[in-house]
Amino acid sequence: MILLTSSHIYCANAGDSRSVMSKSKKAVGLSEDHKPLNKIESDRIYKANHFVIKYSNRVDGNLALSRAFGDFKYKD
């Protein structure tokens, strides 16, 4: 989701739905994917008593994203 005002760009994303904008004909990233091996994300996952399998980059061996809509069994 992107919201534009006269002075700001607000951007939100979940999972791997990346937001980009075009600036001088170049793609500029506005968001980062929520991947389990990202340090902030993996710390949050372990704090919630879940785990990340390093070789497959999956939460509890199943979910390939660290944040998403749905997947309610991971929402504790």
C-alpha positions as CSV (number, residue, x, y, z in Angstrom):
1,M,0.0,0.0,0.0
2,I,1.3,3.5,-0.8
3,L,-0.1,6.8,0.3
4,L,1.1,10.0,-1.2
5,T,0.8,13.5,0.3
6,S,2.3,16.7,-0.9
7,S,5.4,16.1,1.3
8,H,5.6,12.4,2.1
9,I,5.3,8.9,0.7
10,Y,3.9,6.3,3.1
11,C,4.6,2.7,2.2
12,A,3.5,-0.5,3.9
13,N,4.0,-4.2,2.9
14,A,3.6,-7.7,4.2
15,G,5.4,-10.8,3.1
16,D,7.3,-10.5,-0.1
17,S,5.1,-7.9,-1.8
18,R,7.8,-5.4,-2.5
19,S,7.0,-1.7,-3.1
20,V,9.1,0.3,-5.6
21,M,8.9,3.7,-7.2
22,S,10.4,5.1,-10.4
23,K,12.9,7.9,-10.0
24,S,14.8,9.1,-13.1
25,K,13.7,5.9,-14.9
26,K,15.3,3.8,-12.1
27,A,13.5,1.5,-9.7
28,V,13.9,2.6,-6.1
29,G,13.0,0.2,-3.4
30,L,10.5,1.5,-0.8
31,S,10.2,-1.6,1.3
32,E,12.0,-4.7,2.3
33,D,10.8,-8.3,2.1
34,H,9.9,-10.0,5.4
35,K,12.3,-12.9,5.2
36,P,13.0,-15.3,8.1
37,L,16.8,-14.9,7.9
38,N,16.7,-11.1,8.3
39,K,18.2,-10.5,11.7
40,I,15.3,-8.4,13.1
41,E,12.8,-10.9,11.8
42,S,14.6,-14.0,13.1
43,D,15.0,-12.4,16.5
44,R,11.2,-11.8,16.6
45,I,10.5,-15.3,15.5
46,Y,12.7,-16.9,18.2
47,K,11.2,-14.6,20.8
48,A,7.8,-16.0,19.9
49,N,9.0,-19.5,20.5
50,H,9.3,-20.5,16.8
51,F,12.4,-21.3,14.8
52,V,14.0,-20.8,11.4
53,I,15.5,-23.6,9.4
54,K,18.6,-22.0,8.0
55,Y,19.1,-24.2,4.9
56,S,15.5,-23.7,3.7
57,N,14.9,-20.2,5.2
58,R,11.5,-21.3,6.5
59,V,9.7,-20.5,9.8
60,D,9.1,-23.8,11.7
61,G,10.1,-25.6,8.5
62,N,7.0,-24.4,6.6
63,L,6.4,-20.7,6.1
64,A,8.8,-18.9,3.7
65,L,7.8,-15.5,4.9
66,S,8.2,-14.0,8.4
67,R,5.1,-11.8,8.1
68,A,2.0,-12.3,6.1
69,F,-1.8,-12.1,6.2
70,G,-3.3,-15.4,7.2
71,D,-1.2,-18.4,8.4
72,F,-2.8,-18.0,11.8
73,K,-0.9,-20.8,13.5
74,Y,2.2,-18.5,13.3
75,K,0.4,-15.5,14.9
76,D,1.2,-16.1,18.6
